[in-house]
Amino acid sequence: MSGQPVIEVLDLNFRYGSRVALRDVAFQVEPGEVFAFLGPNGSGKTTLFRLLSTLVPLQHGTARVLGDCLAEKPDAIRRRLGIVFQSPSLDRKLTVAENLRCQAALYGLGGRELAVRQREVLLQLGLEARISDRVETLSGGLQRRVDLARSLMHRPELLLLDEPSTGLDPGARSDFWNYLRQLQGEYGLTVVMTTHLLSEGDRADRIGILHEGNLVALDQPEALRRELGGDQVTITCSNPVQLKEQLETRCGVSVHLMDGQLRVPPLENESLWDLLQGEFQQQVESMTWGKPTLEDVFIHKTGQQFQSSSTSGEES
């Protein structure tokens, strides 16, 4: 990718009263990439989405979106954004076409230009046959595609999506991603989304992992997994708390207890392997090996399990 970054953020901080929602966040998003902010509830994703979409003003730090200063030119930026919110924002009593026309009116589109753009987004998202259907009669997956179509009516340069797969079944989620990739490939559209789904993070070109307001990792998903080295080992045992303490004391490694199982780093430590095969063999019921996942990355970066790290302070 070449050219000026679509988003440039430096030293971004945000508070709700005494609670810190974002702390010293810095990142760039390049033209034409699908970028995902991944994190559990309370990690700061929603706050970051609200800032980038100009819904709330900056408190501290600098941000440039599409070359313009977010603090100084929010109106200019807003006109060039496409936004899909977590909660559906369609009028369920209107037809697909009526929802698209309502959106077009907000951007001053009418006449032949409206007809051309409506036909364009319906074709892009496979909705031609649904143009006269009321939104309330559509499945959740189709409604999400109409939401996406509506956000594209004014041909935005940057598409912001807040938890776009919320409420979708795996098939509809896969279809939604296929359409995003089609838009990326055919039109070079830059997509930035928030998600709490590890599987969605894996499908993005790059991800930023958020934890309690901190950006703890930033890279391609595969690159982050490679940082962990070889296979991760999961141990099922009769007394995981006791074995965890013994392994950490004897071998100086970090062992994580999750759902009654122990997760340990690649077995490059010979003493660890010897103990599991020898002295602690009777405690071990089973051991499984697997390639590192994004959850392993999260655990490595934060020392916490992905879901259990959520807090009640923020929706996402």
C-alpha positions, -999 to +999 in steps of 0.1 A: +000+000+000+011+035-007+000+070-001-010+090+030-025+070+059-062+071+060-061+074+098-032+087+119-036+087+157-010+098+183-012+099+221-049+095+222-064+096+257-101+097+268-118+097+301-154+093+314-150+112+347-123+094+367-124+063+345-098+060+318-113+046+285-083+050+263-047+055+273-019+067+250-033+050+219-013+054+187-018+037+153-021+042+116-045+027+090-033+024+055-054+030+023-073+000+011-069-023+042-094-040+064-084-031+099-100-045+131-099-034+167-103-065+187-110-066+224-135-078+250-162-056+266-147-027+284-115-026+263-122+008+247-134-002+213-167+017+214-150+049+227-125+047+198-153+041+173-172+072+186-141+093+183-132+083+148-168+087+136-169+122+151-197+114+175-177+127+205-149+153+204-112+146+212-101+152+248-063+147+244-040+137+216-041+142+178-059+124+151-061+129+113-088+111+093-086+112+055-059+139+058-080+163+079-076+171+116-103+154+135-105+182+161-107+210+136-127+196+106-152+170+119-179+181+095-156+177+065-145+142+077-181+132+084-191+138+048-165+113+036-173+085+060-197+055+058-208+043+091-226+011+102-235+011+139-237-019+162-275-015+166-295-016+134-305+019+123-329+010+095-366+019+095-381-016+096-415-004+083-399+010+051-388-009+021-351-014+011-354+013-016-371+038+008-343+033+034-317+040+007-335+071-005-337+084+030-300+081+034-294+097+000-315+127+010-291+134+039-263+138+014-283+158-011-285+130-037-315+130-061-327+124-096-305+104-119-275+104-095-297+088-068-309+061-093-274+053-104-261+050-069-290+030-056-286+005-085-249+004-078-251-006-041-279-030-047-258-049-073-227-047-050-245-064-022-268-087-040-300-070-030-316-062-064-344-087-058-352-072-023-356-036-034-394-036-027-393-057+005-400-042+038-369-044+061-389-061+088-395-091+065-357-097+059-334-120+078-308-105+101-280-111+075-300-093+048-308-064+071-271-060+078-264-059+041-290-032+036-274-013+065-241-016+046-257-006+013-271+025+029-237+035+043-223+033+008-249+055-010-226+086-010-195+066-020-175+071+012-137+068+012-136+052+047-161+027+061-164+025+099-182-006+113-191-011+150-194-048+159-210-055+124-216-092+130-236-088+162-266-111+160-256-128+128-253-166+125-219-179+111-232-182+075-245-146+075-213-134+091-192-152+064-214-136+036-210-102+052-172-106+052-173-117+015-190-085+006-165-064+025-137-081+007-154-075-026-157-038-018-121-037-008-109-055-040-131-037-065-131-002-051-101+000-028-124+009+001-107+012+035-126-006+063-121-001+100-142-021+124-145-030+161-152-066+171-151-089+202-149-120+180-115-136+177-125-152+144-132-118+129-098-105+140-082-134+121-099-123+089-086-087+090-055-075+072-042-060+105-056-059+140-051-037+170-058-055+203-073-033+230-073-042+267-086-018+294-080+012+272-045+002+261-034-008+226-014-039+236-007-053+201-007-040+165+002-061+135-011-088+111-028-116+129-003-142+116+026-120+126+013-117+162+008-155+164+044-161+152+057-140+181+046-168+204+068-194+186+057-230+183+027-249+195+008-240+226+002-268+250-031-274+269-029-296+300-059-313+317-051-325+352-067-334+385-054-304+404-047-275+380-040-249+407-014-271+424+003-281+392+003-244+380+022-234+411+046-263+409+055-256+373+059-219+377+081-224+408+103-252+394+107-239+358+102-201+360+075-202+332+042-184+331+013-209+332-023-197+326-053-214+342-084-212+320-116-232+323-099-258+345-071-263+321-035-251+320-021-233+290+017-233+288+041-218+262+060-239+237+078-267+254+113-255+246+122-256+283+136-291+288+131-291+326+094-284+321+091-312+296+110-336+319+087-327+349+056-333+329+069-367+316+084-377+350+076-364+384+043-348+375+031-375+351+005-389+375-012-355+377-015-351+340-046-366+324-039-353+289-019-328+269-028-313+235-007-293+211-021-266+188-009-235+168-011-202+187-044-184+184-053-148+189-066-157+223-031-170+231-017-136+219-042-118+242-031-139+271+005-134+263+001-096+261-023-091+291-019-122+314-057-126+313-082-147+295-100-129+266-135-131+279-128-130+316-110-096+312-142-077+304-155-051+327-188-034+331-177+001+323-183+001+285-205-018+261-175-027+239 
